[in-house]
Amino acid sequence: MSKQEPVALGQTGETGACCPALLTTPLDEGQAVELAKVFKALGDPVRLRLLSMIASRAGGEVCVCDLTPAFDLSQPTISHHLKLLREASLIDCERRGTWVYYWLLPEVTDRLAGILTRPVGEPLPAPAEVIA
């Protein structure tokens, strides 16, 4: 079991202010470290597929028993990937009898979308001149 604390993406020590959008304000070191943890969790095709399967599930949650057959991987490997998604605060889960049910934490994906979205109507910054 990892001793990492779950990432609360975009939360600062103040009143819950969110990270700035990448295209409007440069990230400070702490924000970049925090954001990198989430992107690292999403940087694996299996984890990205798992997140997509969980997020798109009708009813908002899915049993691990429905996730495992979609992959040519062992159940412990799937559980490991799900654990990494939980540690990145992208999903949460609850044990119900024999099975564990997973659901998306939309506040984290909403923050990711906000960080990656260019404000409507604002042009991208002009590229810097290259001196040859």
Buried (B, 14 or more C-beta within 10 A) or exposed (E): EEEEEBBEBBBBEEEEEBBBBBBEEEBEEEBEEBBEBBEEBBEEEBBBBBBEBBBEBEEEBBBBEBBBEEBEEEEEEBBEBBBBBBBBBBBBBEEEEEEBBBBBBEBBBEBBEBBEEEEEEEEEEEEEEEEE
